[in-house]
Amino acid sequence: MDAFNYFNYFTEIEEYFWRKRGAHLLVSPLDWAIVETWQRAGIPLEAVLRGIDSAFESYARSRRGAGRPLKSLAYCVDAVLDAAAEKQETSAGAGPEPKRAAKQAEPFFSREELRNFLRRNIERLEQAAGRLDSSDAELARRIAQARASVANLMPLLDSPADLDVENLERRLSAVEERLSAALLAQADENMLVNIHSDLDRQLAPYRRRMSAEQLGQLERQYTQKRLLERFGLPRLSLFYLN
């Protein structure tokens, strides 16, 4: 994934899907979970957009596409995976790219943008921990730990040394993964049942198009997203800065 696309992955896909669908509507939690599975699998943005094009063409030719807009990225899963496989095969046959002269990379974000992002998330983590009552003391403690971990990253932004944004992203993602694991461990059974029931309802039209592995990845991402929303917790990854 090239440098420009690395931190614009979600918004590029969202906006492209809007344009293809012809309606500037909110992307659903299911759609965001699907994009996360593509991002975590390392599928290049170019392959995702090509797959979306292919899915829309296929949908337009189908009987379902007659006068009805394509509503979810779930319909695009197979086409995106096919496009990613084609890109990988093409890259493998092309041989190594010639070396180019080194060029100073433009920063992904300014330090002030990163400071503001971290400050907002520190504040939201603190507020979320404060909303929990004594019965959720363990979860409050884990959220407070996440807050402290994010706060400990602030000095990196004040250092005169060059800022390694990708290292910062890895650290933030690690904090988010630990926090998500704590949420899953502390969530009550009814909450998880409701989340899974909601996912099953949304996936019903598309389930037959997905493999067991795809469904498992999607369930994990969707559950993580909904639990973070349930407790009012922010996404810490820089993919969500914008």
MIRO-308065 format. One record per residue (C-alpha): x negated, y, z negated. Coordinates in steps of 0.001 Angstrom, whole numbers, plus 524288, in hexadecimal, padded with zeros to 5 digits. Example, Ala and Ser with C-alpha at 12.3 -4.5 7.8 and 13.67 -1.06 7.14 Angstrom:
BEGIN
<site><c1>7CFF4</c1><c2>7EE6C</c2><c3>7E188</c3></site>
<site><c1>7CA9A</c1><c2>7FBDC</c2><c3>7E41C</c3></site>
//
This chain:
BEGIN
<site><c1>80000</c1><c2>80000</c2><c3>80000</c3></site>
<site><c1>7F98F</c1><c2>80CC3</c2><c3>803F8</c3></site>
<site><c1>7F6DC</c1><c2>817A4</c2><c3>7FA46</c3></site>
<site><c1>801F2</c1><c2>82086</c2><c3>7FE85</c3></site>
<site><c1>80C13</c1><c2>815DE</c2><c3>7FDCB</c3></site>
<site><c1>8074A</c1><c2>81048</c2><c3>7F0F2</c3></site>
<site><c1>80EA8</c1><c2>81A04</c2><c3>7E896</c3></site>
<site><c1>81960</c1><c2>81D60</c2><c3>7F253</c3></site>
<site><c1>81E11</c1><c2>80F7E</c2><c3>7F47F</c3></site>
<site><c1>82B41</c1><c2>81082</c2><c3>7EDA6</c3></site>
<site><c1>82F52</c1><c2>81DC3</c2><c3>7F2AD</c3></site>
<site><c1>82B15</c1><c2>81AAF</c2><c3>800B0</c3></site>
<site><c1>83374</c1><c2>80E53</c2><c3>800E0</c3></site>
<site><c1>83EEC</c1><c2>814FD</c2><c3>7FA46</c3></site>
<site><c1>83F07</c1><c2>82067</c2><c3>803C8</c3></site>
<site><c1>83D34</c1><c2>8178D</c2><c3>80F9A</c3></site>
<site><c1>84899</c1><c2>80F0E</c2><c3>80B58</c3></site>
<site><c1>850E8</c1><c2>81B49</c2><c3>80970</c3></site>
<site><c1>84DDE</c1><c2>81FBD</c2><c3>81741</c3></site>
<site><c1>850D6</c1><c2>81279</c2><c3>81D1E</c3></site>
<site><c1>85D89</c1><c2>81162</c2><c3>81589</c3></site>
<site><c1>86188</c1><c2>81F33</c2><c3>81912</c3></site>
<site><c1>865BC</c1><c2>822B1</c2><c3>80B41</c3></site>
<site><c1>85DF7</c1><c2>82919</c2><c3>80068</c3></site>
<site><c1>86304</c1><c2>82042</c2><c3>7F595</c3></site>
<site><c1>85C9A</c1><c2>81BF6</c2><c3>7E90A</c3></site>
<site><c1>854DD</c1><c2>80F6B</c2><c3>7EA8D</c3></site>
<site><c1>85A48</c1><c2>8052C</c2><c3>7E147</c3></site>
<site><c1>852B2</c1><c2>7FEA7</c2><c3>7D61C</c3></site>
<site><c1>852D5</c1><c2>7F252</c2><c3>7DE53</c3></site>
<site><c1>84C64</c1><c2>7F973</c2><c3>7E9C0</c3></site>
<site><c1>841ED</c1><c2>7FF1E</c2><c3>7E0EF</c3></site>
<site><c1>83F39</c1><c2>7F19D</c2><c3>7DB6F</c3></site>
<site><c1>83DAD</c1><c2>7EC74</c2><c3>7E948</c3></site>
<site><c1>833F0</c1><c2>7F740</c2><c3>7EC90</c3></site>
<site><c1>82C51</c1><c2>7F3C2</c2><c3>7E047</c3></site>
<site><c1>82B2A</c1><c2>7E595</c2><c3>7E497</c3></site>
<site><c1>82594</c1><c2>7EA46</c2><c3>7F19F</c3></site>
<site><c1>81C37</c1><c2>7F399</c2><c3>7EAE1</c3></site>
<site><c1>81776</c1><c2>7E943</c2><c3>7E151</c3></site>
<site><c1>8159E</c1><c2>7DFA5</c2><c3>7EC7E</c3></site>
<site><c1>80CEA</c1><c2>7E99C</c2><c3>7F35A</c3></site>
<site><c1>8155D</c1><c2>7EA9E</c2><c3>7FF88</c3></site>
<site><c1>8107E</c1><c2>7F66D</c2><c3>80750</c3></site>
<site><c1>819C7</c1><c2>801B7</c2><c3>80920</c3></site>
<site><c1>818BB</c1><c2>8007B</c2><c3>817DF</c3></site>
<site><c1>81DA0</c1><c2>7F26C</c2><c3>81734</c3></site>
<site><c1>828FE</c1><c2>7F632</c2><c3>80E5E</c3></site>
<site><c1>82D86</c1><c2>800E4</c2><c3>817A4</c3></site>
<site><c1>82C23</c1><c2>7F7E9</c2><c3>82361</c3></site>
<site><c1>83400</c1><c2>7ED82</c2><c3>81C4E</c3></site>
<site><c1>83EAF</c1><c2>7F759</c2><c3>81904</c3></site>
<site><c1>83F69</c1><c2>7FB08</c2><c3>8276E</c3></site>
<site><c1>840A4</c1><c2>7ECC3</c2><c3>82B30</c3></site>
<site><c1>84B1B</c1><c2>7EA3D</c2><c3>820DD</c3></site>
<site><c1>85347</c1><c2>7F5C6</c2><c3>8257F</c3></site>
<site><c1>85241</c1><c2>7F11B</c2><c3>83396</c3></site>
<site><c1>85680</c1><c2>7E368</c2><c3>82FA0</c3></site>
<site><c1>86196</c1><c2>7E8C7</c2><c3>8275C</c3></site>
<site><c1>8666C</c1><c2>7F161</c2><c3>8327B</c3></site>
<site><c1>8673E</c1><c2>7E573</c2><c3>83B58</c3></site>
<site><c1>86ED9</c1><c2>7DD94</c2><c3>83155</c3></site>
<site><c1>87D8E</c1><c2>7DDAD</c2><c3>82F81</c3></site>
<site><c1>87BC4</c1><c2>7E369</c2><c3>821EC</c3></site>
<site><c1>874EB</c1><c2>7EF25</c2><c3>827BB</c3></site>
<site><c1>880C3</c1><c2>7F376</c2><c3>82F7D</c3></site>
<site><c1>8843E</c1><c2>8008D</c2><c3>8297B</c3></site>
<site><c1>87ED2</c1><c2>7FD12</c2><c3>81C03</c3></site>
<site><c1>87218</c1><c2>802DC</c2><c3>816DB</c3></site>
<site><c1>8675E</c1><c2>7FA2E</c2><c3>81176</c3></site>
<site><c1>86852</c1><c2>7FCA6</c2><c3>802E0</c3></site>
<site><c1>85CC0</c1><c2>7F60E</c2><c3>7FC78</c3></site>
<site><c1>84E5F</c1><c2>7F340</c2><c3>7FE7F</c3></site>
<site><c1>851A6</c1><c2>7E543</c2><c3>7FABC</c3></site>
<site><c1>8559C</c1><c2>7E322</c2><c3>808E5</c3></site>
<site><c1>847CC</c1><c2>7E714</c2><c3>80CFD</c3></site>
<site><c1>8401C</c1><c2>7DD6C</c2><c3>80495</c3></site>
<site><c1>83DD8</c1><c2>7D307</c2><c3>80F05</c3></site>
<site><c1>83A94</c1><c2>7DCF6</c2><c3>8198B</c3></site>
<site><c1>830BD</c1><c2>7E3E9</c2><c3>810C8</c3></site>
<site><c1>829EC</c1><c2>7D718</c2><c3>80D68</c3></site>
<site><c1>82979</c1><c2>7D388</c2><c3>81BD9</c3></site>
<site><c1>823A3</c1><c2>7E0D7</c2><c3>81F2A</c3></site>
<site><c1>81985</c1><c2>7DF52</c2><c3>81463</c3></site>
<site><c1>815A9</c1><c2>7D1D5</c2><c3>81982</c3></site>
<site><c1>81477</c1><c2>7D72C</c2><c3>8275B</c3></site>
<site><c1>80BF3</c1><c2>7E267</c2><c3>822B2</c3></site>
<site><c1>80334</c1><c2>7D912</c2><c3>81B33</c3></site>
<site><c1>8019B</c1><c2>7D054</c2><c3>8272A</c3></site>
<site><c1>7FE91</c1><c2>7DC0A</c2><c3>82FC4</c3></site>
<site><c1>7F494</c1><c2>7E13A</c2><c3>8261E</c3></site>
<site><c1>7EE25</c1><c2>7D3E0</c2><c3>82500</c3></site>
<site><c1>7EC7E</c1><c2>7D30A</c2><c3>833BB</c3></site>
<site><c1>7E755</c1><c2>7E0C8</c2><c3>8354D</c3></site>
<site><c1>7DAA1</c1><c2>7DE8E</c2><c3>82DE1</c3></site>
<site><c1>7D450</c1><c2>7E82A</c2><c3>8248B</c3></site>
<site><c1>7D69A</c1><c2>7F691</c2><c3>826DA</c3></site>
<site><c1>7CA79</c1><c2>7FE8B</c2><c3>82A5F</c3></site>
<site><c1>7C49B</c1><c2>80616</c2><c3>81F23</c3></site>
<site><c1>7C77D</c1><c2>8147A</c2><c3>81EEB</c3></site>
<site><c1>7C012</c1><c2>81F92</c2><c3>818FC</c3></site>
<site><c1>7C371</c1><c2>821C5</c2><c3>80AD3</c3></site>
<site><c1>7CD43</c1><c2>82C92</c2><c3>808A8</c3></site>
<site><c1>7D0F5</c1><c2>83337</c2><c3>7FC13</c3></site>
<site><c1>7DE9C</c1><c2>82E88</c2><c3>7F8BB</c3></site>
<site><c1>7E8FC</c1><c2>8385B</c2><c3>7F580</c3></site>
<site><c1>7EE4B</c1><c2>836DA</c2><c3>7E7AD</c3></site>
<site><c1>7FB3F</c1><c2>82FB0</c2><c3>7E6A6</c3></site>
<site><c1>8005F</c1><c2>8394D</c2><c3>7DC8E</c3></site>
<site><c1>7FB22</c1><c2>8452C</c2><c3>7D5B4</c3></site>
<site><c1>7F6BE</c1><c2>8437D</c2><c3>7C7A7</c3></site>
<site><c1>801B2</c1><c2>84C85</c2><c3>7C375</c3></site>
<site><c1>80BE5</c1><c2>843E1</c2><c3>7CA08</c3></site>
<site><c1>8062D</c1><c2>83823</c2><c3>7C30D</c3></site>
<site><c1>805EA</c1><c2>83F3D</c2><c3>7B5F9</c3></site>
<site><c1>81428</c1><c2>8430A</c2><c3>7B76C</c3></site>
<site><c1>817E6</c1><c2>83527</c2><c3>7BB1D</c3></site>
<site><c1>810F0</c1><c2>82F57</c2><c3>7AF60</c3></site>
<site><c1>81666</c1><c2>839BC</c2><c3>7A62B</c3></site>
<site><c1>82447</c1><c2>8373C</c2><c3>7AAB1</c3></site>
<site><c1>822A8</c1><c2>828AF</c2><c3>7A8BC</c3></site>
<site><c1>81C78</c1><c2>82A64</c2><c3>79B51</c3></site>
<site><c1>82814</c1><c2>832BB</c2><c3>79750</c3></site>
<site><c1>831FC</c1><c2>82901</c2><c3>79CAF</c3></site>
<site><c1>82B4F</c1><c2>81D9E</c2><c3>795E3</c3></site>
<site><c1>82B7A</c1><c2>82515</c2><c3>7890D</c3></site>
<site><c1>839E6</c1><c2>82851</c2><c3>78AA6</c3></site>
<site><c1>83D4C</c1><c2>81A44</c2><c3>78E08</c3></site>
<site><c1>8365A</c1><c2>8150F</c2><c3>781F0</c3></site>
<site><c1>83D72</c1><c2>81F1E</c2><c3>77991</c3></site>
<site><c1>84AC5</c1><c2>81AD2</c2><c3>77E8D</c3></site>
<site><c1>8491C</c1><c2>80CEB</c2><c3>779B1</c3></site>
<site><c1>84E79</c1><c2>80977</c2><c3>76C56</c3></site>
<site><c1>84871</c1><c2>800FF</c2><c3>761C3</c3></site>
<site><c1>84D5C</c1><c2>7F481</c2><c3>76826</c3></site>
<site><c1>84488</c1><c2>7F76F</c2><c3>773C6</c3></site>
<site><c1>83882</c1><c2>7FAD6</c2><c3>76BC6</c3></site>
<site><c1>82FBC</c1><c2>7F170</c2><c3>77332</c3></site>
<site><c1>833B6</c1><c2>7F6E7</c2><c3>7806C</c3></site>
<site><c1>831FF</c1><c2>804C5</c2><c3>77B52</c3></site>
<site><c1>82437</c1><c2>800FC</c2><c3>77727</c3></site>
<site><c1>82106</c1><c2>7FB83</c2><c3>78494</c3></site>
<site><c1>82643</c1><c2>807BB</c2><c3>78B4B</c3></site>
<site><c1>81E0A</c1><c2>81011</c2><c3>78213</c3></site>
<site><c1>81232</c1><c2>807EF</c2><c3>785E8</c3></site>
<site><c1>81511</c1><c2>80A84</c2><c3>79444</c3></site>
<site><c1>81625</c1><c2>81909</c2><c3>79150</c3></site>
<site><c1>808E5</c1><c2>818DF</c2><c3>78A80</c3></site>
<site><c1>802C6</c1><c2>81189</c2><c3>795F0</c3></site>
<site><c1>807B0</c1><c2>81BA1</c2><c3>79FAF</c3></site>
<site><c1>8034A</c1><c2>826D5</c2><c3>796DA</c3></site>
<site><c1>7F5B8</c1><c2>820C5</c2><c3>7962D</c3></site>
<site><c1>7F4A1</c1><c2>8225B</c2><c3>7A4E7</c3></site>
<site><c1>7F634</c1><c2>83123</c2><c3>7A469</c3></site>
<site><c1>7E797</c1><c2>833C7</c2><c3>7A1E9</c3></site>
<site><c1>7E48A</c1><c2>82D6D</c2><c3>7AF0E</c3></site>
<site><c1>7EB50</c1><c2>838EF</c2><c3>7B58D</c3></site>
<site><c1>7E2FE</c1><c2>842CD</c2><c3>7AE25</c3></site>
<site><c1>7D5FD</c1><c2>83C67</c2><c3>7B129</c3></site>
<site><c1>7CD3E</c1><c2>843BE</c2><c3>7BAC0</c3></site>
<site><c1>7C9F1</c1><c2>836D2</c2><c3>7C15C</c3></site>
<site><c1>7D0ED</c1><c2>83282</c2><c3>7CDB7</c3></site>
<site><c1>7DE32</c1><c2>82CD5</c2><c3>7CA81</c3></site>
<site><c1>7E096</c1><c2>81EBC</c2><c3>7CE96</c3></site>
<site><c1>7EF29</c1><c2>81F51</c2><c3>7D141</c3></site>
<site><c1>7F03D</c1><c2>810F8</c2><c3>7D4AB</c3></site>
<site><c1>7EA01</c1><c2>80D52</c2><c3>7C7A3</c3></site>
<site><c1>7F3D1</c1><c2>81636</c2><c3>7C0DA</c3></site>
<site><c1>7FEB7</c1><c2>80F3E</c2><c3>7C82E</c3></site>
<site><c1>7F9B7</c1><c2>801ED</c2><c3>7C3CB</c3></site>
<site><c1>7F972</c1><c2>80660</c2><c3>7B5A0</c3></site>
<site><c1>8072E</c1><c2>80BF8</c2><c3>7B64B</c3></site>
<site><c1>80C55</c1><c2>7FFB9</c2><c3>7BCDF</c3></site>
<site><c1>80651</c1><c2>7F75C</c2><c3>7B22D</c3></site>
<site><c1>80D32</c1><c2>7FF77</c2><c3>7A7BD</c3></site>
<site><c1>81A10</c1><c2>7FE44</c2><c3>7AF1D</c3></site>
<site><c1>818A3</c1><c2>7EF84</c2><c3>7B070</c3></site>
<site><c1>8165B</c1><c2>7EDEC</c2><c3>7A1CA</c3></site>
<site><c1>82200</c1><c2>7F6A3</c2><c3>79EE8</c3></site>
<site><c1>82AA4</c1><c2>7EF11</c2><c3>7A855</c3></site>
<site><c1>826BD</c1><c2>7E24A</c2><c3>7A1D9</c3></site>
<site><c1>82A93</c1><c2>7E7F6</c2><c3>79497</c3></site>
<site><c1>837C2</c1><c2>7EC5D</c2><c3>799DF</c3></site>
<site><c1>83A7B</c1><c2>7DEE7</c2><c3>79F5E</c3></site>
<site><c1>836E0</c1><c2>7D873</c2><c3>7927C</c3></site>
<site><c1>83F85</c1><c2>7E19F</c2><c3>78A8B</c3></site>
<site><c1>84B4E</c1><c2>7E273</c2><c3>793AF</c3></site>
<site><c1>8575C</c1><c2>7DB83</c2><c3>78E89</c3></site>
<site><c1>85DB0</c1><c2>7D076</c2><c3>79609</c3></site>
<site><c1>869D4</c1><c2>7D816</c2><c3>79A16</c3></site>
<site><c1>8619E</c1><c2>7E2DF</c2><c3>7A006</c3></site>
<site><c1>859D7</c1><c2>7D944</c2><c3>7A846</c3></site>
<site><c1>8661F</c1><c2>7D1F0</c2><c3>7AC62</c3></site>
<site><c1>86C4D</c1><c2>7DEAC</c2><c3>7B0EF</c3></site>
<site><c1>8601E</c1><c2>7E273</c2><c3>7B892</c3></site>
<site><c1>85F66</c1><c2>7D53F</c2><c3>7BF45</c3></site>
<site><c1>86DFE</c1><c2>7D54C</c2><c3>7C232</c3></site>
<site><c1>86CC7</c1><c2>7E2AB</c2><c3>7C871</c3></site>
<site><c1>8614E</c1><c2>7DE0B</c2><c3>7D0A7</c3></site>
<site><c1>868A8</c1><c2>7D1C0</c2><c3>7D4E3</c3></site>
<site><c1>8743D</c1><c2>7DA0B</c2><c3>7D92D</c3></site>
<site><c1>86BBB</c1><c2>7E324</c2><c3>7E153</c3></site>
<site><c1>863DA</c1><c2>7D803</c2><c3>7E736</c3></site>
<site><c1>86F92</c1><c2>7CFA6</c2><c3>7EADB</c3></site>
<site><c1>86FF0</c1><c2>7D3E7</c2><c3>7F93A</c3></site>
<site><c1>86143</c1><c2>7D203</c2><c3>7FAED</c3></site>
<site><c1>85D94</c1><c2>7C684</c2><c3>7F238</c3></site>
<site><c1>85D6B</c1><c2>7BC95</c2><c3>7FD44</c3></site>
<site><c1>85362</c1><c2>7C4DA</c2><c3>80484</c3></site>
<site><c1>84975</c1><c2>7C424</c2><c3>7F967</c3></site>
<site><c1>84066</c1><c2>7B98E</c2><c3>7F488</c3></site>
<site><c1>83FF9</c1><c2>7B52B</c2><c3>7E65B</c3></site>
<site><c1>83300</c1><c2>7BC46</c2><c3>7E4CA</c3></site>
<site><c1>838A0</c1><c2>7C8F1</c2><c3>7EA2C</c3></site>
<site><c1>84471</c1><c2>7C7ED</c2><c3>7E14C</c3></site>
<site><c1>83BDB</c1><c2>7C567</c2><c3>7D573</c3></site>
<site><c1>8333B</c1><c2>7D135</c2><c3>7D836</c3></site>
<site><c1>83F0B</c1><c2>7D9B1</c2><c3>7DA9F</c3></site>
<site><c1>8457D</c1><c2>7D55F</c2><c3>7CDF4</c3></site>
<site><c1>8393F</c1><c2>7D8D7</c2><c3>7C630</c3></site>
<site><c1>83802</c1><c2>7E651</c2><c3>7CC58</c3></site>
<site><c1>8467F</c1><c2>7E947</c2><c3>7CB1F</c3></site>
<site><c1>846E2</c1><c2>7E50F</c2><c3>7BCD8</c3></site>
<site><c1>83AFD</c1><c2>7ED66</c2><c3>7B9C5</c3></site>
<site><c1>8410A</c1><c2>7F951</c2><c3>7C041</c3></site>
<site><c1>84E20</c1><c2>7F7DF</c2><c3>7B974</c3></site>
<site><c1>84807</c1><c2>7F5C2</c2><c3>7ABFB</c3></site>
<site><c1>83FD2</c1><c2>801FF</c2><c3>7AD6F</c3></site>
<site><c1>84C11</c1><c2>8097D</c2><c3>7B14C</c3></site>
<site><c1>853CB</c1><c2>803A0</c2><c3>7A5FB</c3></site>
<site><c1>84A2F</c1><c2>808C7</c2><c3>79BE7</c3></site>
<site><c1>847C5</c1><c2>815B2</c2><c3>7A2E0</c3></site>
<site><c1>83986</c1><c2>8128E</c2><c3>7A5C7</c3></site>
<site><c1>831D5</c1><c2>81877</c2><c3>7B108</c3></site>
<site><c1>82A8B</c1><c2>8118B</c2><c3>7BBCD</c3></site>
<site><c1>81C37</c1><c2>813C3</c2><c3>7B8D7</c3></site>
<site><c1>81652</c1><c2>8102B</c2><c3>7C5F8</c3></site>
<site><c1>811C0</c1><c2>81B55</c2><c3>7CE94</c3></site>
<site><c1>81A65</c1><c2>815A9</c2><c3>7D93A</c3></site>
<site><c1>82557</c1><c2>81CB4</c2><c3>7D200</c3></site>
<site><c1>81EB8</c1><c2>829E4</c2><c3>7D073</c3></site>
<site><c1>826E4</c1><c2>82FDF</c2><c3>7DB4B</c3></site>
//
